[in-house]
Amino acid sequence: MRLSKDKTSLKYNDFLTLHGIPPQVFDYKLGNRSALDWIIDQYQIKTDKRSGITNDPNNLDDETYILRLIKQVISVSLETVNIVENLRPLEILDDQR
C-alpha cells in the first residue's frame, strides 16, 4: 500500500487504487501521525532481514478485510474531526473569590 504524493489516492495493489481521499482524514492523529498513515504502515507485508520470516497481516480467509478497515478508518477519522471542530469552547470558571 502506498499513498500518492498529494495523499488523495491510495494504491492498494497493482489492480486497485482508491481515489478521492479527503485531506481532513489526515487531521485525525494517533500520536504524531494520522490513523490512515498508521494503518498503511502496520498492514505492509514485511520480511525480517535476519530471520527471513515474512509478516503478512492480510487475512487470506477474508480478502476484503483491509479494504473495509481502510474505509472504516477514513469514516471514523472524518467523523472525529467533524465532531472536534464543532465542539463548543470550554468555559473555565474562575472559582477564586
Secondary structure, DSSP 8 states (H G I E B T S, - for coil): -EE-TTSSEEEEETTEEEE---GGGGGSEETTEEHHHHHHHHTS-EE-TTT--EE----TT-TTHHHHHHHHHHHHHHHHHHHHHT-----------
